[in-house]
Amino acid sequence: MKKDTAVLVIDVLVSGADDTLYKQDPAEAALVKKAAAVVDAARAAELPVIFLCDQHIKGVDRELELWGDHGIKGDARPNPEFEAGSGALDFIIPKRRYSGFFGTDLDLTLRELGVTKLIAVGEDTNICVLHTLADAWNLGYATEVVTDATRTFLVGTQEGALEHMQKCFGTKPVTADEAMAELA
């Protein structure tokens, strides 16, 4: 594995009881288990792991008008299963829009780390993962999406999102096992 790769963990969060989106359920638990294995493989390979986390400002952010209060700043945080921040190359980047690139220092961080390829896990595949990988493509990054460590639960279908990424951004769909083998 070349050292030009990073794993993006997109909005795999826990939040307070009033959060309209980030609720723990069996589908979430399965995603977290697979995503955590990919994160562990990246850490073992001494590659960056970047946690992109909704940190919306209550009463201000436009996204809250569409989806209700979720991922509120000071309340939402990466799922504890990841032990975010424990790896030498862990980064936590707050975001206020769907894309992890919009209005953040994600691109600057990746470029300073020498990253040219991104492996994405997280949710919602059809929204935040899709928009982040669209911006990654526009900025020249190669991308992979881990099909069994992402999920769609708000709009559209998982298959539709994966097809869109593959056809429009050249994103390579891989399983968690394939991603872990590649990271080894």
C-alpha positions in Angstrom: 0.0 0.0 0.0 1.4 3.4 -1.0 1.2 6.1 1.6 -0.9 8.3 -0.6 -4.2 6.9 0.7 -6.6 8.0 3.5 -9.8 6.7 4.9 -12.7 9.0 5.3 -15.3 8.2 8.0 -18.3 10.3 7.0 -20.9 11.1 9.6 -20.8 7.9 11.6 -21.9 9.7 14.8 -23.7 9.4 18.1 -25.7 12.3 19.4 -28.3 13.2 22.0 -31.9 12.0 22.3 -33.3 15.0 20.4 -31.3 14.2 17.3 -33.6 13.5 14.4 -31.2 11.3 12.3 -28.4 9.8 14.3 -30.1 6.9 16.1 -28.6 3.6 16.9 -30.2 0.6 15.2 -29.1 -2.8 13.9 -28.2 -1.4 10.4 -26.1 1.2 12.1 -24.3 -1.4 14.3 -23.5 -3.5 11.2 -22.1 -0.5 9.4 -20.0 0.5 12.4 -18.5 -2.9 12.8 -17.3 -3.0 9.1 -16.2 0.6 9.1 -14.2 0.1 12.3 -12.4 -2.8 10.7 -11.4 -0.6 7.8 -10.2 2.1 10.2 -8.2 -0.4 12.1 -6.5 -1.6 8.9 -5.7 2.0 7.9 -4.2 2.7 11.4 -2.1 -0.5 11.2 -0.8 0.7 7.8 0.0 4.1 9.4 -2.4 5.9 7.0 -4.5 8.9 7.8 -8.1 8.4 9.1 -10.2 11.5 8.8 -13.5 11.7 10.7 -15.9 14.1 8.9 -18.6 15.1 11.4 -21.7 17.1 11.2 -21.4 20.0 13.6 -24.5 22.1 12.7 -25.3 25.3 14.3 -28.9 25.0 15.7 -31.3 27.6 14.3 -28.7 28.6 11.6 -27.7 25.9 9.2 -29.9 25.4 6.1 -29.6 21.6 6.3 -31.6 21.6 9.5 -34.6 23.1 7.7 -34.7 19.9 5.5 -33.9 17.2 8.0 -34.6 18.6 11.4 -32.1 19.0 14.2 -29.3 16.6 13.8 -25.5 16.5 14.2 -25.7 19.6 16.4 -22.4 21.2 17.4 -21.3 20.3 20.9 -23.7 17.3 20.9 -22.7 15.0 17.9 -19.4 13.1 18.0 -17.8 10.2 16.2 -19.1 6.8 17.2 -17.1 5.7 20.2 -16.3 2.3 18.5 -13.7 4.2 16.4 -11.9 5.8 19.3 -11.5 8.8 17.1 -8.3 10.7 17.8 -6.5 7.7 19.2 -4.5 7.0 16.1 -1.3 8.9 15.3 -2.8 10.1 12.0 -6.4 10.6 13.1 -8.1 13.9 12.2 -11.5 15.1 13.2 -12.9 17.7 10.8 -16.3 19.4 11.5 -18.6 20.2 8.6 -21.8 22.1 8.2 -22.9 20.9 4.8 -23.2 17.6 3.0 -19.8 17.6 1.5 -16.8 17.2 3.8 -14.9 19.6 1.5 -17.3 22.5 1.5 -16.2 25.2 3.9 -13.6 22.9 5.7 -9.9 22.4 5.6 -10.2 18.8 4.4 -8.5 19.5 1.0 -5.7 21.4 2.6 -5.2 18.6 5.2 -5.1 15.9 2.5 -2.7 17.7 0.3 -0.3 18.4 3.1 -0.4 14.7 4.0 0.3 13.8 0.3 -3.0 12.0 -0.1 -4.3 11.4 -3.6 -6.7 8.5 -3.0 -9.6 8.3 -0.6 -11.5 5.3 0.8 -14.9 6.3 2.1 -17.1 4.7 4.8 -20.1 6.2 6.4 -23.6 7.6 5.9 -25.8 8.6 4.2 -24.5 7.1 1.0 -26.9 9.1 -1.1 -26.2 12.4 0.6 -23.0 13.2 2.6 -20.9 10.3 1.1 -22.1 11.1 -2.4 -21.5 14.9 -2.1 -18.1 14.4 -0.5 -16.9 12.0 -3.2 -18.3 14.4 -5.9 -16.1 17.2 -4.5 -13.2 14.7 -4.2 -13.6 13.9 -7.9 -13.8 17.6 -8.8 -10.5 18.2 -6.9 -8.7 15.3 -8.6 -8.8 12.6 -5.9 -9.2 8.9 -6.8 -12.0 7.4 -4.7 -13.3 4.1 -3.4 -16.5 3.5 -1.5 -16.9 0.6 0.9 -20.3 -0.8 0.0 -20.9 -2.8 3.2 -19.6 0.1 5.4 -22.0 2.7 4.0 -25.7 2.9 4.1 -28.6 5.0 2.7 -31.5 5.7 5.0 -33.0 9.1 4.1 -33.5 9.3 0.3 -33.0 7.1 -2.7 -31.4 3.7 -2.7 -27.9 2.4 -1.8 -27.6 0.9 -5.3 -28.5 4.1 -7.0 -26.0 6.1 -5.0 -23.2 3.6 -5.7 -24.0 3.5 -9.4 -24.0 7.3 -9.6 -20.6 7.5 -7.9 -19.1 4.8 -10.1 -20.4 6.2 -13.4 -20.0 10.0 -12.6 -16.9 10.1 -10.5 -15.1 6.8 -11.3 -15.5 5.7 -7.7 -14.5 2.1 -7.3 -17.0 0.1 -5.1 -15.2 -2.3 -2.8 -16.2 -4.5 0.2 -14.8 -4.0 3.7 -12.7 -7.2 3.2 -11.3 -5.9 -0.1 -10.5 -2.5 1.4 -8.7 -4.1 4.3 -6.7 -6.4 2.0 -5.7 -3.3 0.0 -4.7 -1.4 3.1 -2.6 -4.3 4.5 
